[in-house]
Amino acid sequence: MTEKIVPQQYAGYPGTRPPKGWVPPLGQSLTLLGVYDNESGYWMGLPLQVLREALLNAEALQTEDRIDERDKIEVTVPDVSAQDVVKTTEFEVPSGEVWFLNRLNLVTEAEVSGNIRISKFPKVSDIDKKYLGTDQAVGSNNDYDLAAPGELGADLRLVGGDKITVVATVTAVGGTTADRKVTLNPYGRKAKRLV
């Protein structure tokens, strides 16, 4: 029986694990995408989830612009709209951008309640899920700190194509007596999409 002598610069065979202590040749036929496992003594492939997570962290650190009340989304319910009439306005995050929202400010006028739908959330009966469990009451101005306990616990990451929909529902029994608005002021930052 003859023994095989394996050189240190081991090109590898498909489906086989390289020998212990083997160092891949950098810049020749293999690019290092792995880590050395001290316990087993083998080079382990770097899971792609680790690379994706590193890119997400880098993406979150790069700011290209600020998102504030200048980016408000409004829906108007016309005068003399009956009770339970629902009006919506949809905003789509531009292609190639990523938005990190840390606060939402929702303002409702008299006679209308408001809510927000996020396309990234699961669908409910083929409609985007509402952010708030119950609609915000009429004539109120509330801030929702997304990183706070009881909220999302982190910034809301929206990528190009994701949609935010502002929903206004007439709650007054006699309907509206004037044009009424529901306004969403998102706050956060824009970044360049890496993932």
C-alpha positions as CSV (number, residue, x, y, z in Angstrom):
1,M,0.0,0.0,0.0
2,T,1.4,3.4,-0.9
3,E,0.8,6.6,1.1
4,K,-0.2,9.8,-0.6
5,I,1.8,12.8,0.1
6,V,-0.3,15.9,0.2
7,P,1.5,19.2,-0.3
8,Q,0.7,22.2,1.9
9,Q,-0.6,24.0,-1.1
10,Y,-3.5,21.5,-1.4
11,A,-5.9,22.3,-4.3
12,G,-8.5,20.0,-2.8
13,Y,-10.8,17.4,-4.3
14,P,-14.5,18.2,-4.7
15,G,-16.4,17.0,-1.6
16,T,-13.4,16.3,0.6
17,R,-12.3,18.1,3.6
18,P,-8.7,19.5,3.5
19,P,-6.2,18.0,6.0
20,K,-5.7,19.5,9.5
21,G,-3.5,22.6,9.5
22,W,-3.9,23.2,5.8
23,V,-3.7,26.8,4.8
24,P,-5.5,27.7,1.6
25,P,-3.4,29.5,-1.1
26,L,-4.5,33.1,-1.1
27,G,-4.7,34.8,-4.5
28,Q,-4.0,31.7,-6.5
29,S,-7.0,29.3,-6.9
30,L,-8.9,29.9,-3.7
31,T,-10.1,33.0,-1.9
32,L,-10.4,32.7,1.8
33,L,-14.0,32.8,3.0
34,G,-13.6,30.8,6.2
35,V,-12.4,30.7,9.7
36,Y,-10.0,28.3,11.4
37,D,-11.8,26.2,14.1
38,N,-9.3,25.7,16.9
39,E,-11.3,22.8,18.4
40,S,-11.5,20.6,15.3
41,G,-8.3,21.8,13.7
42,Y,-10.0,22.4,10.3
43,W,-10.8,25.4,8.2
44,M,-14.6,26.0,8.3
45,G,-16.5,27.7,5.5
46,L,-17.9,31.1,6.5
47,P,-21.7,30.9,6.5
48,L,-23.2,33.4,4.1
49,Q,-25.5,34.6,6.9
50,V,-22.4,36.1,8.6
51,L,-21.4,38.0,5.5
52,R,-25.0,39.3,5.1
53,E,-25.1,40.4,8.7
54,A,-21.8,42.3,8.3
55,L,-23.2,44.0,5.3
56,L,-26.4,44.9,7.1
57,N,-24.4,46.4,9.9
58,A,-22.3,48.4,7.5
59,E,-25.4,49.6,5.7
60,A,-26.9,50.8,8.9
61,L,-23.8,52.9,9.7
62,Q,-23.8,54.8,6.3
63,T,-26.2,57.7,6.1
64,E,-26.9,59.5,2.9
65,D,-29.8,61.7,3.9
66,R,-32.2,62.5,6.8
67,I,-35.9,61.5,6.8
68,D,-38.2,63.9,8.6
69,E,-41.4,65.9,8.3
70,R,-40.4,67.0,4.8
71,D,-41.1,63.3,3.8
72,K,-44.6,63.4,5.2
73,I,-47.4,61.2,3.8
74,E,-50.9,62.6,3.9
75,V,-54.3,61.2,3.1
76,T,-57.3,63.5,2.8
77,V,-60.9,62.5,3.4
78,P,-63.2,64.8,1.4
79,D,-66.0,66.8,3.0
80,V,-69.4,65.0,3.5
81,S,-67.8,61.5,3.5
82,A,-70.1,59.0,5.3
83,Q,-69.2,57.1,8.5
84,D,-66.8,54.1,7.9
85,V,-65.5,55.5,4.6
86,V,-61.8,54.5,4.3
87,K,-59.2,56.5,2.3
88,T,-55.6,55.6,1.8
89,T,-52.4,57.1,0.4
90,E,-49.4,54.9,-0.5
91,F,-45.7,55.8,-0.5
92,E,-43.1,53.5,-2.1
93,V,-39.4,53.6,-1.0
94,P,-37.4,54.6,-4.1
95,S,-35.4,51.8,-5.8
96,G,-31.8,51.5,-4.6
97,E,-32.5,53.2,-1.3
98,V,-32.8,51.7,2.2
99,W,-34.7,53.5,4.9
100,F,-34.1,53.1,8.6
101,L,-37.1,54.6,10.4
102,N,-36.7,55.1,14.2
103,R,-39.9,57.1,14.9
104,L,-43.3,57.5,13.4
105,N,-45.5,60.5,14.2
106,L,-49.2,60.1,13.3
107,V,-51.6,63.0,13.3
108,T,-55.3,62.6,13.0
109,E,-57.8,65.4,12.6
110,A,-61.4,65.6,14.0
111,E,-63.9,62.9,12.7
112,V,-61.2,60.6,11.3
113,S,-59.1,57.9,12.9
114,G,-55.7,56.8,11.4
115,N,-53.4,53.8,11.0
116,I,-50.4,52.8,9.0
117,R,-49.8,49.7,6.9
118,I,-46.3,48.3,6.1
119,S,-45.9,46.1,3.1
120,K,-43.0,44.3,4.7
121,F,-45.3,43.0,7.4
122,P,-47.3,39.8,6.9
123,K,-50.6,40.2,4.9
124,V,-53.9,39.9,6.6
125,S,-56.7,38.8,4.2
126,D,-54.5,39.9,1.2
127,I,-54.1,43.4,2.7
128,D,-50.9,44.7,4.3
129,K,-50.9,44.4,8.1
130,K,-51.6,47.5,10.0
131,Y,-48.9,48.7,12.4
132,L,-51.2,49.7,15.2
133,G,-53.5,47.1,16.7
134,T,-56.4,49.6,16.9
135,D,-56.7,52.8,14.9
136,Q,-55.4,56.0,16.5
137,A,-58.2,58.1,17.9
138,V,-59.6,61.2,16.2
139,G,-57.9,64.5,16.8
140,S,-54.6,63.1,18.3
141,N,-50.9,63.5,17.6
142,N,-48.8,60.5,18.8
143,D,-45.2,59.5,18.4
144,Y,-44.2,55.8,18.1
145,D,-40.6,55.2,19.0
146,L,-39.9,52.1,17.1
147,A,-36.9,51.0,19.2
148,A,-38.9,51.2,22.4
149,P,-40.1,48.1,24.3
150,G,-43.6,47.3,23.2
151,E,-42.9,48.6,19.7
152,L,-40.5,46.9,17.2
153,G,-37.5,47.0,19.5
154,A,-35.3,48.2,16.6
155,D,-35.3,50.6,13.6
156,L,-37.7,49.6,10.8
157,R,-35.6,48.7,7.7
158,L,-37.4,49.4,4.4
159,V,-35.8,48.7,1.0
160,G,-36.7,50.0,-2.4
161,G,-40.1,48.8,-3.4
162,D,-41.4,48.5,0.2
163,K,-44.6,50.6,0.8
164,I,-46.0,52.6,3.6
165,T,-49.7,53.2,3.4
166,V,-51.5,55.8,5.6
167,V,-55.2,54.8,6.3
168,A,-57.9,57.3,7.3
169,T,-61.3,56.0,8.5
170,V,-64.3,58.3,9.1
171,T,-65.6,57.6,12.6
172,A,-68.1,60.4,13.0
173,V,-71.8,59.2,12.9
174,G,-72.9,62.1,10.7
175,G,-69.8,61.9,8.4
176,T,-67.2,64.6,7.8
177,T,-68.2,68.3,8.0
178,A,-65.0,69.4,6.2
179,D,-61.9,68.0,4.4
180,R,-60.0,66.0,7.1
181,K,-56.4,64.7,7.0
182,V,-54.4,62.0,8.5
183,T,-50.6,62.7,8.3
184,L,-47.7,60.4,8.9
185,N,-44.3,62.0,9.6
186,P,-41.6,59.3,9.4
187,Y,-38.2,60.0,11.1
188,G,-34.9,58.2,10.4
189,R,-32.2,58.1,7.8
190,K,-31.6,57.0,4.2
191,A,-28.7,54.8,3.2
192,K,-27.3,53.1,0.2
193,R,-28.5,49.5,-0.1
194,L,-25.8,46.9,0.2
195,V,-27.9,43.7,0.8
